[in-house]
Amino acid sequence: MLSYCRGGSLCDTMGKALETQCPLPESKVHVAFVQLCGALHYCHRHGVVHRDIKLDNLCWTDTR
């Protein structure tokens, strides 16, 4: 079962940041990138390959 992510997709978050001209802090971008790399590494180690990696397919939640 998948959990609900209130933040929507990472594409939505990036779009809102562009609209408001308030970019995401570099620290949050860094954390998201490191987590994405870790998730992909985990999947690949277990024989899972994702063929459509893009911002629309990445769930995002802001834990503040």
Predicted model as a PDB file, atoms N, CA, C, CB and O in Angstrom, pLDDT in the B-factor column:
MODEL        1                                                                  
ATOM      1  N   MET A   1       0.831  -1.170   0.000  1.00 63.00           N  
ATOM      2  CA  MET A   1       0.000   0.000   0.000  1.00 63.00           C  
ATOM      3  C   MET A   1       0.887   1.249   0.000  1.00 63.00           C  
ATOM      4  CB  MET A   1      -0.952  -0.010   1.209  1.00 63.00           C  
ATOM      5  O   MET A   1       1.904   1.294   0.692  1.00 63.00           O  
ATOM      6  N   LEU A   2       0.502   2.239  -0.764  1.00 66.00           N  
ATOM      7  CA  LEU A   2       1.254   3.487  -0.836  1.00 66.00           C  
ATOM      8  C   LEU A   2       0.661   4.521   0.112  1.00 66.00           C  
ATOM      9  CB  LEU A   2       1.268   4.027  -2.272  1.00 66.00           C  
ATOM     10  O   LEU A   2      -0.556   4.589   0.287  1.00 66.00           O  
ATOM     11  N   SER A   3       1.522   5.320   0.718  1.00 69.00           N  
ATOM     12  CA  SER A   3       1.068   6.400   1.588  1.00 69.00           C  
ATOM     13  C   SER A   3       0.785   7.651   0.763  1.00 69.00           C  
ATOM     14  CB  SER A   3       2.116   6.700   2.683  1.00 69.00           C  
ATOM     15  O   SER A   3       1.392   7.868  -0.286  1.00 69.00           O  
ATOM     16  N   TYR A   4      -0.140   8.467   1.250  1.00 70.00           N  
ATOM     17  CA  TYR A   4      -0.479   9.719   0.583  1.00 70.00           C  
ATOM     18  C   TYR A   4       0.584  10.768   0.877  1.00 70.00           C  
ATOM     19  CB  TYR A   4      -1.869  10.218   1.028  1.00 70.00           C  
ATOM     20  O   TYR A   4       0.969  10.957   2.031  1.00 70.00           O  
ATOM     21  N   CYS A   5       1.057  11.446  -0.156  1.00 69.00           N  
ATOM     22  CA  CYS A   5       2.030  12.535   0.002  1.00 69.00           C  
ATOM     23  C   CYS A   5       1.326  13.853  -0.282  1.00 69.00           C  
ATOM     24  CB  CYS A   5       3.266  12.345  -0.949  1.00 69.00           C  
ATOM     25  O   CYS A   5       0.933  14.109  -1.420  1.00 69.00           O  
ATOM     26  N   ARG A   6       1.162  14.681   0.718  1.00 73.00           N  
ATOM     27  CA  ARG A   6       0.442  15.943   0.569  1.00 73.00           C  
ATOM     28  C   ARG A   6       1.089  16.915  -0.395  1.00 73.00           C  
ATOM     29  CB  ARG A   6       0.307  16.595   1.890  1.00 73.00           C  
ATOM     30  O   ARG A   6       0.397  17.745  -0.984  1.00 73.00           O  
ATOM     31  N   GLY A   7       2.371  16.837  -0.568  1.00 71.00           N  
ATOM     32  CA  GLY A   7       3.081  17.819  -1.377  1.00 71.00           C  
ATOM     33  C   GLY A   7       2.883  17.671  -2.875  1.00 71.00           C  
ATOM     34  O   GLY A   7       3.282  18.553  -3.635  1.00 71.00           O  
ATOM     35  N   GLY A   8       2.279  16.579  -3.316  1.00 77.00           N  
ATOM     36  CA  GLY A   8       2.127  16.357  -4.750  1.00 77.00           C  
ATOM     37  C   GLY A   8       3.434  15.929  -5.376  1.00 77.00           C  
ATOM     38  O   GLY A   8       4.311  15.383  -4.708  1.00 77.00           O  
ATOM     39  N   SER A   9       3.554  16.183  -6.666  1.00 82.00           N  
ATOM     40  CA  SER A   9       4.775  15.779  -7.359  1.00 82.00           C  
ATOM     41  C   SER A   9       5.854  16.857  -7.203  1.00 82.00           C  
ATOM     42  CB  SER A   9       4.486  15.513  -8.857  1.00 82.00           C  
ATOM     43  O   SER A   9       5.568  18.009  -6.877  1.00 82.00           O  
ATOM     44  N   LEU A  10       7.062  16.456  -7.438  1.00 82.00           N  
ATOM     45  CA  LEU A  10       8.162  17.417  -7.382  1.00 82.00           C  
ATOM     46  C   LEU A  10       8.014  18.447  -8.495  1.00 82.00           C  
ATOM     47  CB  LEU A  10       9.525  16.696  -7.491  1.00 82.00           C  
ATOM     48  O   LEU A  10       8.470  19.582  -8.358  1.00 82.00           O  
ATOM     49  N   CYS A  11       7.381  18.056  -9.594  1.00 82.00           N  
ATOM     50  CA  CYS A  11       7.116  18.988 -10.690  1.00 82.00           C  
ATOM     51  C   CYS A  11       6.171  20.104 -10.231  1.00 82.00           C  
ATOM     52  CB  CYS A  11       6.515  18.240 -11.902  1.00 82.00           C  
ATOM     53  O   CYS A  11       6.384  21.272 -10.558  1.00 82.00           O  
ATOM     54  N   ASP A  12       5.129  19.744  -9.474  1.00 83.00           N  
ATOM     55  CA  ASP A  12       4.200  20.737  -8.936  1.00 83.00           C  
ATOM     56  C   ASP A  12       4.931  21.733  -8.031  1.00 83.00           C  
ATOM     57  CB  ASP A  12       3.065  20.044  -8.159  1.00 83.00           C  
ATOM     58  O   ASP A  12       4.717  22.942  -8.114  1.00 83.00           O  
ATOM     59  N   THR A  13       5.792  21.202  -7.169  1.00 81.00           N  
ATOM     60  CA  THR A  13       6.542  22.051  -6.242  1.00 81.00           C  
ATOM     61  C   THR A  13       7.459  22.999  -6.996  1.00 81.00           C  
ATOM     62  CB  THR A  13       7.358  21.195  -5.269  1.00 81.00           C  
ATOM     63  O   THR A  13       7.554  24.178  -6.653  1.00 81.00           O  
ATOM     64  N   MET A  14       8.132  22.494  -8.018  1.00 80.00           N  
ATOM     65  CA  MET A  14       9.029  23.343  -8.809  1.00 80.00           C  
ATOM     66  C   MET A  14       8.229  24.419  -9.547  1.00 80.00           C  
ATOM     67  CB  MET A  14       9.840  22.490  -9.817  1.00 80.00           C  
ATOM     68  O   MET A  14       8.669  25.565  -9.638  1.00 80.00           O  
ATOM     69  N   GLY A  15       7.046  24.051 -10.078  1.00 83.00           N  
ATOM     70  CA  GLY A  15       6.203  25.015 -10.771  1.00 83.00           C  
ATOM     71  C   GLY A  15       5.757  26.136  -9.853  1.00 83.00           C  
ATOM     72  O   GLY A  15       5.778  27.304 -10.242  1.00 83.00           O  
ATOM     73  N   LYS A  16       5.351  25.790  -8.626  1.00 83.00           N  
ATOM     74  CA  LYS A  16       4.939  26.804  -7.649  1.00 83.00           C  
ATOM     75  C   LYS A  16       6.104  27.718  -7.290  1.00 83.00           C  
ATOM     76  CB  LYS A  16       4.385  26.136  -6.381  1.00 83.00           C  
ATOM     77  O   LYS A  16       5.928  28.926  -7.130  1.00 83.00           O  
ATOM     78  N   ALA A  17       7.290  27.139  -7.165  1.00 83.00           N  
ATOM     79  CA  ALA A  17       8.470  27.937  -6.835  1.00 83.00           C  
ATOM     80  C   ALA A  17       8.773  28.938  -7.956  1.00 83.00           C  
ATOM     81  CB  ALA A  17       9.691  27.020  -6.587  1.00 83.00           C  
ATOM     82  O   ALA A  17       9.170  30.072  -7.689  1.00 83.00           O  
ATOM     83  N   LEU A  18       8.585  28.517  -9.201  1.00 84.00           N  
ATOM     84  CA  LEU A  18       8.815  29.420 -10.329  1.00 84.00           C  
ATOM     85  C   LEU A  18       7.755  30.515 -10.389  1.00 84.00           C  
ATOM     86  CB  LEU A  18       8.832  28.637 -11.642  1.00 84.00           C  
ATOM     87  O   LEU A  18       8.071  31.671 -10.669  1.00 84.00           O  
ATOM     88  N   GLU A  19       6.496  30.156 -10.128  1.00 87.00           N  
ATOM     89  CA  GLU A  19       5.404  31.132 -10.164  1.00 87.00           C  
ATOM     90  C   GLU A  19       5.583  32.221  -9.117  1.00 87.00           C  
ATOM     91  CB  GLU A  19       4.067  30.436  -9.956  1.00 87.00           C  
ATOM     92  O   GLU A  19       5.346  33.398  -9.388  1.00 87.00           O  
ATOM     93  N   THR A  20       5.996  31.828  -7.934  1.00 89.00           N  
ATOM     94  CA  THR A  20       6.153  32.784  -6.836  1.00 89.00           C  
ATOM     95  C   THR A  20       7.539  33.420  -6.824  1.00 89.00           C  
ATOM     96  CB  THR A  20       5.892  32.097  -5.503  1.00 89.00           C  
ATOM     97  O   THR A  20       7.816  34.290  -5.998  1.00 89.00           O  
ATOM     98  N   GLN A  21       8.390  33.002  -7.714  1.00 86.00           N  
ATOM     99  CA  GLN A  21       9.778  33.467  -7.788  1.00 86.00           C  
ATOM    100  C   GLN A  21      10.485  33.294  -6.447  1.00 86.00           C  
ATOM    101  CB  GLN A  21       9.827  34.940  -8.223  1.00 86.00           C  
ATOM    102  O   GLN A  21      11.280  34.130  -6.018  1.00 86.00           O  
ATOM    103  N   CYS A  22      10.163  32.184  -5.811  1.00 85.00           N  
ATOM    104  CA  CYS A  22      10.771  31.837  -4.526  1.00 85.00           C  
ATOM    105  C   CYS A  22      11.399  30.458  -4.681  1.00 85.00           C  
ATOM    106  CB  CYS A  22       9.712  31.860  -3.350  1.00 85.00           C  
ATOM    107  O   CYS A  22      10.738  29.451  -4.429  1.00 85.00           O  
ATOM    108  N   PRO A  23      12.657  30.396  -5.089  1.00 83.00           N  
ATOM    109  CA  PRO A  23      13.280  29.094  -5.362  1.00 83.00           C  
ATOM    110  C   PRO A  23      13.391  28.235  -4.112  1.00 83.00           C  
ATOM    111  CB  PRO A  23      14.660  29.290  -5.965  1.00 83.00           C  
ATOM    112  O   PRO A  23      13.432  28.734  -2.988  1.00 83.00           O  
ATOM    113  N   LEU A  24      13.437  26.933  -4.345  1.00 82.00           N  
ATOM    114  CA  LEU A  24      13.647  26.008  -3.238  1.00 82.00           C  
ATOM    115  C   LEU A  24      15.046  26.213  -2.677  1.00 82.00           C  
ATOM    116  CB  LEU A  24      13.443  24.539  -3.691  1.00 82.00           C  
ATOM    117  O   LEU A  24      15.996  26.426  -3.430  1.00 82.00           O  
ATOM    118  N   PRO A  25      15.175  26.148  -1.358  1.00 87.00           N  
ATOM    119  CA  PRO A  25      16.505  26.281  -0.761  1.00 87.00           C  
ATOM    120  C   PRO A  25      17.428  25.151  -1.234  1.00 87.00           C  
ATOM    121  CB  PRO A  25      16.405  26.280   0.780  1.00 87.00           C  
ATOM    122  O   PRO A  25      16.994  24.012  -1.407  1.00 87.00           O  
ATOM    123  N   GLU A  26      18.670  25.477  -1.433  1.00 90.00           N  
ATOM    124  CA  GLU A  26      19.639  24.488  -1.908  1.00 90.00           C  
ATOM    125  C   GLU A  26      19.708  23.288  -0.977  1.00 90.00           C  
ATOM    126  CB  GLU A  26      21.022  25.120  -2.043  1.00 90.00           C  
ATOM    127  O   GLU A  26      19.909  22.162  -1.431  1.00 90.00           O  
ATOM    128  N   SER A  27      19.543  23.516   0.320  1.00 90.00           N  
ATOM    129  CA  SER A  27      19.617  22.406   1.278  1.00 90.00           C  
ATOM    130  C   SER A  27      18.497  21.394   1.031  1.00 90.00           C  
ATOM    131  CB  SER A  27      19.540  22.937   2.724  1.00 90.00           C  
ATOM    132  O   SER A  27      18.728  20.189   1.137  1.00 90.00           O  
ATOM    133  N   LYS A  28      17.285  21.863   0.702  1.00 84.00           N  
ATOM    134  CA  LYS A  28      16.174  20.952   0.427  1.00 84.00           C  
ATOM    135  C   LYS A  28      16.390  20.209  -0.885  1.00 84.00           C  
ATOM    136  CB  LYS A  28      14.850  21.721   0.384  1.00 84.00           C  
ATOM    137  O   LYS A  28      16.082  19.022  -0.991  1.00 84.00           O  
ATOM    138  N   VAL A  29      16.917  20.905  -1.878  1.00 85.00           N  
ATOM    139  CA  VAL A  29      17.199  20.265  -3.163  1.00 85.00           C  
ATOM    140  C   VAL A  29      18.248  19.169  -2.964  1.00 85.00           C  
ATOM    141  CB  VAL A  29      17.689  21.312  -4.211  1.00 85.00           C  
ATOM    142  O   VAL A  29      18.125  18.080  -3.525  1.00 85.00           O  
ATOM    143  N   HIS A  30      19.267  19.454  -2.172  1.00 91.00           N  
ATOM    144  CA  HIS A  30      20.325  18.485  -1.907  1.00 91.00           C  
ATOM    145  C   HIS A  30      19.764  17.246  -1.218  1.00 91.00           C  
ATOM    146  CB  HIS A  30      21.427  19.116  -1.048  1.00 91.00           C  
ATOM    147  O   HIS A  30      20.085  16.122  -1.603  1.00 91.00           O  
ATOM    148  N   VAL A  31      18.933  17.444  -0.209  1.00 87.00           N  
ATOM    149  CA  VAL A  31      18.336  16.313   0.517  1.00 87.00           C  
ATOM    150  C   VAL A  31      17.487  15.476  -0.434  1.00 87.00           C  
ATOM    151  CB  VAL A  31      17.476  16.814   1.713  1.00 87.00           C  
ATOM    152  O   VAL A  31      17.575  14.248  -0.425  1.00 87.00           O  
ATOM    153  N   ALA A  32      16.667  16.130  -1.254  1.00 84.00           N  
ATOM    154  CA  ALA A  32      15.807  15.398  -2.198  1.00 84.00           C  
ATOM    155  C   ALA A  32      16.647  14.593  -3.185  1.00 84.00           C  
ATOM    156  CB  ALA A  32      14.887  16.375  -2.962  1.00 84.00           C  
ATOM    157  O   ALA A  32      16.314  13.449  -3.494  1.00 84.00           O  
ATOM    158  N   PHE A  33      17.732  15.183  -3.680  1.00 89.00           N  
ATOM    159  CA  PHE A  33      18.589  14.491  -4.642  1.00 89.00           C  
ATOM    160  C   PHE A  33      19.266  13.281  -4.009  1.00 89.00           C  
ATOM    161  CB  PHE A  33      19.642  15.448  -5.199  1.00 89.00           C  
ATOM    162  O   PHE A  33      19.332  12.213  -4.618  1.00 89.00           O  
ATOM    163  N   VAL A  34      19.763  13.446  -2.804  1.00 93.00           N  
ATOM    164  CA  VAL A  34      20.420  12.334  -2.110  1.00 93.00           C  
ATOM    165  C   VAL A  34      19.417  11.205  -1.851  1.00 93.00           C  
ATOM    166  CB  VAL A  34      21.046  12.818  -0.774  1.00 93.00           C  
ATOM    167  O   VAL A  34      19.750  10.030  -2.010  1.00 93.00           O  
ATOM    168  N   GLN A  35      18.179  11.564  -1.450  1.00 89.00           N  
ATOM    169  CA  GLN A  35      17.166  10.541  -1.209  1.00 89.00           C  
ATOM    170  C   GLN A  35      16.785   9.828  -2.506  1.00 89.00           C  
ATOM    171  CB  GLN A  35      15.924  11.165  -0.565  1.00 89.00           C  
ATOM    172  O   GLN A  35      16.586   8.613  -2.510  1.00 89.00           O  
ATOM    173  N   LEU A  36      16.682  10.572  -3.599  1.00 89.00           N  
ATOM    174  CA  LEU A  36      16.371   9.959  -4.891  1.00 89.00           C  
ATOM    175  C   LEU A  36      17.462   8.973  -5.299  1.00 89.00           C  
ATOM    176  CB  LEU A  36      16.199  11.039  -5.973  1.00 89.00           C  
ATOM    177  O   LEU A  36      17.173   7.858  -5.732  1.00 89.00           O  
ATOM    178  N   CYS A  37      18.701   9.389  -5.158  1.00 93.00           N  
ATOM    179  CA  CYS A  37      19.811   8.490  -5.508  1.00 93.00           C  
ATOM    180  C   CYS A  37      19.796   7.237  -4.639  1.00 93.00           C  
ATOM    181  CB  CYS A  37      21.162   9.217  -5.359  1.00 93.00           C  
ATOM    182  O   CYS A  37      20.025   6.133  -5.133  1.00 93.00           O  
ATOM    183  N   GLY A  38      19.527   7.405  -3.348  1.00 93.00           N  
ATOM    184  CA  GLY A  38      19.459   6.265  -2.448  1.00 93.00           C  
ATOM    185  C   GLY A  38      18.320   5.317  -2.810  1.00 93.00           C  
ATOM    186  O   GLY A  38      18.485   4.098  -2.764  1.00 93.00           O  
ATOM    187  N   ALA A  39      17.168   5.875  -3.168  1.00 89.00           N  
ATOM    188  CA  ALA A  39      16.021   5.043  -3.546  1.00 89.00           C  
ATOM    189  C   ALA A  39      16.313   4.267  -4.832  1.00 89.00           C  
ATOM    190  CB  ALA A  39      14.760   5.914  -3.727  1.00 89.00           C  
ATOM    191  O   ALA A  39      16.000   3.081  -4.930  1.00 89.00           O  
ATOM    192  N   LEU A  40      16.907   4.935  -5.804  1.00 91.00           N  
ATOM    193  CA  LEU A  40      17.242   4.250  -7.060  1.00 91.00           C  
ATOM    194  C   LEU A  40      18.272   3.158  -6.833  1.00 91.00           C  
ATOM    195  CB  LEU A  40      17.764   5.251  -8.094  1.00 91.00           C  
ATOM    196  O   LEU A  40      18.176   2.078  -7.416  1.00 91.00           O  
ATOM    197  N   HIS A  41      19.248   3.430  -5.996  1.00 94.00           N  
ATOM    198  CA  HIS A  41      20.271   2.429  -5.681  1.00 94.00           C  
ATOM    199  C   HIS A  41      19.628   1.202  -5.015  1.00 94.00           C  
ATOM    200  CB  HIS A  41      21.363   3.038  -4.756  1.00 94.00           C  
ATOM    201  O   HIS A  41      19.949   0.063  -5.355  1.00 94.00           O  
ATOM    202  N   TYR A  42      18.729   1.447  -4.075  1.00 94.00           N  
ATOM    203  CA  TYR A  42      18.024   0.358  -3.400  1.00 94.00           C  
ATOM    204  C   TYR A  42      17.233  -0.476  -4.410  1.00 94.00           C  
ATOM    205  CB  TYR A  42      17.083   0.916  -2.311  1.00 94.00           C  
ATOM    206  O   TYR A  42      17.294  -1.706  -4.399  1.00 94.00           O  
ATOM    207  N   CYS A  43      16.489   0.209  -5.283  1.00 92.00           N  
ATOM    208  CA  CYS A  43      15.696  -0.514  -6.289  1.00 92.00           C  
ATOM    209  C   CYS A  43      16.580  -1.342  -7.204  1.00 92.00           C  
ATOM    210  CB  CYS A  43      14.869   0.465  -7.121  1.00 92.00           C  
ATOM    211  O   CYS A  43      16.278  -2.504  -7.473  1.00 92.00           O  
ATOM    212  N   HIS A  44      17.655  -0.762  -7.679  1.00 93.00           N  
ATOM    213  CA  HIS A  44      18.543  -1.480  -8.601  1.00 93.00           C  
ATOM    214  C   HIS A  44      19.193  -2.689  -7.930  1.00 93.00           C  
ATOM    215  CB  HIS A  44      19.627  -0.537  -9.133  1.00 93.00           C  
ATOM    216  O   HIS A  44      19.379  -3.728  -8.564  1.00 93.00           O  
ATOM    217  N   ARG A  45      19.536  -2.555  -6.657  1.00 95.00           N  
ATOM    218  CA  ARG A  45      20.113  -3.686  -5.919  1.00 95.00           C  
ATOM    219  C   ARG A  45      19.129  -4.840  -5.814  1.00 95.00           C  
ATOM    220  CB  ARG A  45      20.546  -3.246  -4.521  1.00 95.00           C  
ATOM    221  O   ARG A  45      19.530  -5.998  -5.705  1.00 95.00           O  
ATOM    222  N   HIS A  46      17.840  -4.521  -5.848  1.00 95.00           N  
ATOM    223  CA  HIS A  46      16.802  -5.543  -5.704  1.00 95.00           C  
ATOM    224  C   HIS A  46      16.155  -5.899  -7.033  1.00 95.00           C  
ATOM    225  CB  HIS A  46      15.741  -5.073  -4.732  1.00 95.00           C  
ATOM    226  O   HIS A  46      15.073  -6.485  -7.066  1.00 95.00           O  
ATOM    227  N   GLY A  47      16.819  -5.542  -8.133  1.00 95.00           N  
ATOM    228  CA  GLY A  47      16.364  -5.963  -9.448  1.00 95.00           C  
ATOM    229  C   GLY A  47      15.189  -5.178 -10.019  1.00 95.00           C  
ATOM    230  O   GLY A  47      14.542  -5.628 -10.965  1.00 95.00           O  
ATOM    231  N   VAL A  48      14.909  -4.005  -9.447  1.00 92.00           N  
ATOM    232  CA  VAL A  48      13.809  -3.171  -9.936  1.00 92.00           C  
ATOM    233  C   VAL A  48      14.387  -2.015 -10.741  1.00 92.00           C  
ATOM    234  CB  VAL A  48      12.934  -2.640  -8.756  1.00 92.00           C  
ATOM    235  O   VAL A  48      15.297  -1.324 -10.284  1.00 92.00           O  
ATOM    236  N   VAL A  49      13.861  -1.813 -11.928  1.00 87.00           N  
ATOM    237  CA  VAL A  49      14.331  -0.714 -12.773  1.00 87.00           C  
ATOM    238  C   VAL A  49      13.133   0.171 -13.104  1.00 87.00           C  
ATOM    239  CB  VAL A  49      15.024  -1.248 -14.083  1.00 87.00           C  
ATOM    240  O   VAL A  49      12.091  -0.324 -13.535  1.00 87.00           O  
ATOM    241  N   HIS A  50      13.281   1.467 -12.905  1.00 82.00           N  
ATOM    242  CA  HIS A  50      12.228   2.424 -13.220  1.00 82.00           C  
ATOM    243  C   HIS A  50      12.599   3.091 -14.532  1.00 82.00           C  
ATOM    244  CB  HIS A  50      12.039   3.482 -12.072  1.00 82.00           C  
ATOM    245  O   HIS A  50      13.661   3.703 -14.643  1.00 82.00           O  
ATOM    246  N   ARG A  51      11.728   2.974 -15.525  1.00 85.00           N  
ATOM    247  CA  ARG A  51      12.070   3.473 -16.857  1.00 85.00           C  
ATOM    248  C   ARG A  51      11.512   4.862 -17.154  1.00 85.00           C  
ATOM    249  CB  ARG A  51      11.573   2.512 -17.893  1.00 85.00           C  
ATOM    250  O   ARG A  51      11.654   5.354 -18.274  1.00 85.00           O  
ATOM    251  N   ASP A  52      10.884   5.498 -16.179  1.00 88.00           N  
ATOM    252  CA  ASP A  52      10.275   6.796 -16.434  1.00 88.00           C  
ATOM    253  C   ASP A  52      10.522   7.740 -15.259  1.00 88.00           C  
ATOM    254  CB  ASP A  52       8.767   6.642 -16.692  1.00 88.00           C  
ATOM    255  O   ASP A  52       9.581   8.227 -14.632  1.00 88.00           O  
ATOM    256  N   ILE A  53      11.791   7.989 -14.974  1.00 87.00           N  
ATOM    257  CA  ILE A  53      12.145   8.867 -13.864  1.00 87.00           C  
ATOM    258  C   ILE A  53      12.047  10.308 -14.344  1.00 87.00           C  
ATOM    259  CB  ILE A  53      13.579   8.551 -13.321  1.00 87.00           C  
ATOM    260  O   ILE A  53      12.775  10.735 -15.240  1.00 87.00           O  
ATOM    261  N   LYS A  54      11.124  11.050 -13.726  1.00 88.00           N  
ATOM    262  CA  LYS A  54      10.952  12.466 -14.049  1.00 88.00           C  
ATOM    263  C   LYS A  54      10.278  13.141 -12.863  1.00 88.00           C  
ATOM    264  CB  LYS A  54      10.112  12.659 -15.362  1.00 88.00           C  
ATOM    265  O   LYS A  54       9.767  12.468 -11.968  1.00 88.00           O  
ATOM    266  N   LEU A  55      10.278  14.468 -12.856  1.00 84.00           N  
ATOM    267  CA  LEU A  55       9.736  15.206 -11.726  1.00 84.00           C  
ATOM    268  C   LEU A  55       8.268  14.892 -11.463  1.00 84.00           C  
ATOM    269  CB  LEU A  55       9.901  16.678 -11.956  1.00 84.00           C  
ATOM    270  O   LEU A  55       7.835  14.884 -10.310  1.00 84.00           O  
ATOM    271  N   ASP A  56       7.493  14.631 -12.524  1.00 86.00           N  
ATOM    272  CA  ASP A  56       6.074  14.298 -12.360  1.00 86.00           C  
ATOM    273  C   ASP A  56       5.869  12.988 -11.610  1.00 86.00           C  
ATOM    274  CB  ASP A  56       5.399  14.218 -13.714  1.00 86.00           C  
ATOM    275  O   ASP A  56       4.813  12.792 -11.008  1.00 86.00           O  
ATOM    276  N   ASN A  57       6.836  12.099 -11.631  1.00 84.00           N  
ATOM    277  CA  ASN A  57       6.698  10.782 -11.010  1.00 84.00           C  
ATOM    278  C   ASN A  57       7.359  10.686  -9.639  1.00 84.00           C  
ATOM    279  CB  ASN A  57       7.280   9.736 -11.915  1.00 84.00           C  
ATOM    280  O   ASN A  57       7.455   9.600  -9.068  1.00 84.00           O  
ATOM    281  N   LEU A  58       7.812  11.812  -9.114  1.00 83.00           N  
ATOM    282  CA  LEU A  58       8.438  11.822  -7.798  1.00 83.00           C  
ATOM    283  C   LEU A  58       7.501  12.489  -6.803  1.00 83.00           C  
ATOM    284  CB  LEU A  58       9.806  12.548  -7.836  1.00 83.00           C  
ATOM    285  O   LEU A  58       7.163  13.663  -6.952  1.00 83.00           O  
ATOM    286  N   CYS A  59       7.081  11.740  -5.790  1.00 82.00           N  
ATOM    287  CA  CYS A  59       6.215  12.306  -4.753  1.00 82.00           C  
ATOM    288  C   CYS A  59       7.059  13.150  -3.805  1.00 82.00           C  
ATOM    289  CB  CYS A  59       5.463  11.182  -3.973  1.00 82.00           C  
ATOM    290  O   CYS A  59       8.224  12.855  -3.540  1.00 82.00           O  
ATOM    291  N   TRP A  60       6.438  14.192  -3.313  1.00 74.00           N  
ATOM    292  CA  TRP A  60       7.168  15.155  -2.502  1.00 74.00           C  
ATOM    293  C   TRP A  60       6.343  15.489  -1.277  1.00 74.00           C  
ATOM    294  CB  TRP A  60       7.499  16.432  -3.309  1.00 74.00           C  
ATOM    295  O   TRP A  60       5.141  15.733  -1.385  1.00 74.00           O  
ATOM    296  N   THR A  61       6.958  15.503  -0.143  1.00 73.00           N  
ATOM    297  CA  THR A  61       6.286  15.960   1.076  1.00 73.00           C  
ATOM    298  C   THR A  61       7.255  16.845   1.834  1.00 73.00           C  
ATOM    299  CB  THR A  61       5.806  14.756   1.963  1.00 73.00           C  
ATOM    300  O   THR A  61       8.449  16.551   1.900  1.00 73.00           O  
ATOM    301  N   ASP A  62       6.759  17.904   2.396  1.00 62.00           N  
ATOM    302  CA  ASP A  62       7.599  18.841   3.123  1.00 62.00           C  
ATOM    303  C   ASP A  62       7.378  18.628   4.612  1.00 62.00           C  
ATOM    304  CB  ASP A  62       7.292  20.309   2.716  1.00 62.00           C  
ATOM    305  O   ASP A  62       6.290  18.884   5.125  1.00 62.00           O  
ATOM    306  N   THR A  63       8.406  18.161   5.302  1.00 54.00           N  
ATOM    307  CA  THR A  63       8.274  17.827   6.721  1.00 54.00           C  
ATOM    308  C   THR A  63       8.550  19.016   7.626  1.00 54.00           C  
ATOM    309  CB  THR A  63       9.210  16.697   7.076  1.00 54.00           C  
ATOM    310  O   THR A  63       8.230  18.970   8.814  1.00 54.00           O  
ATOM    311  N   ARG A  64       9.116  20.042   7.109  1.00 50.00           N  
ATOM    312  CA  ARG A  64       9.445  21.273   7.849  1.00 50.00           C  
ATOM    313  C   ARG A  64       9.843  20.967   9.235  1.00 50.00           C  
ATOM    314  CB  ARG A  64       8.292  22.231   7.865  1.00 50.00           C  
ATOM    315  O   ARG A  64      10.155  21.877  10.003  1.00 50.00           O  
TER     316      ARG A  64                                                      
ENDMDL                                                                          
END                                                                             
